[in-house]
Amino acid sequence: MAISAELGEVLEKVVNDLVENGRYNSKSEVLREGVRLVQEREARLRDALERGLADIEAGRTKPLEEVAQRLIEKYEAMAKRS
């Protein structure tokens, strides 16, 4: 099944440059690689979300106030040393 996509002028130029410079053999190859990269990123995000939810369920979290206070103290100390 063929897909037609409007990439816009800038992205179309990027795709054309990649093919013209020999990095890819065709525009389709560039777009397939792009879709694969999106799939990988989405998988990493899902994994990170699942780990985060597991941490919440297991009680491996700290209250925001505690973390924020620790960061404030850290950066105040860094500012004093400067």
C-alpha positions in Angstrom: 0.0 0.0 0.0 1.5 3.3 -1.1 1.7 6.2 1.3 1.9 9.8 0.2 3.2 12.3 2.7 3.7 16.1 2.7 7.0 16.7 4.4 7.2 20.4 3.9 10.1 22.2 2.2 12.7 21.8 4.9 12.2 18.0 5.5 11.9 17.3 1.8 15.3 19.0 1.3 16.8 16.8 4.1 15.4 13.7 2.5 16.7 14.7 -1.0 20.1 15.6 0.4 20.4 12.2 2.2 19.7 10.4 -1.1 21.8 12.6 -3.3 24.8 12.3 -0.9 24.5 8.5 -1.0 23.6 8.0 2.6 20.4 6.2 1.5 19.4 4.7 -1.8 15.9 6.1 -2.0 13.5 8.5 -0.4 11.5 5.5 0.8 14.5 4.1 2.6 15.0 7.4 4.4 11.3 7.5 5.5 11.4 3.8 6.6 14.5 4.6 8.8 12.6 7.5 10.2 9.6 5.4 11.1 11.9 2.8 12.7 13.5 5.5 14.8 10.1 6.7 16.0 9.2 3.1 16.9 12.3 2.7 18.9 11.7 6.0 20.7 8.1 5.1 21.5 9.3 1.7 22.9 11.9 3.4 25.1 9.2 5.8 26.4 6.8 2.9 27.1 9.6 1.1 29.0 10.4 4.2 31.0 6.7 4.7 31.8 6.3 1.1 32.9 9.5 1.4 35.1 8.1 4.6 36.7 4.8 3.1 37.4 6.4 0.0 38.9 8.5 2.3 41.1 5.3 4.1 42.3 3.6 0.8 43.0 6.6 -0.5 44.9 7.0 2.7 47.0 10.3 3.7 45.4 9.4 7.4 45.2 10.0 10.5 47.2 7.7 13.4 47.8 8.2 16.4 45.4 8.8 18.7 48.4 11.7 16.6 49.6 13.3 16.5 46.2 12.7 20.2 45.5 14.2 21.2 48.8 17.3 19.1 48.2 17.8 20.7 44.8 17.3 24.2 46.2 20.0 23.5 48.8 22.3 22.0 46.2 22.1 25.0 43.8 22.3 27.5 46.6 25.5 25.9 47.8 26.9 25.9 44.2 26.0 29.6 43.8 27.8 30.5 47.0 31.0 28.7 45.8 31.0 30.7 42.5 
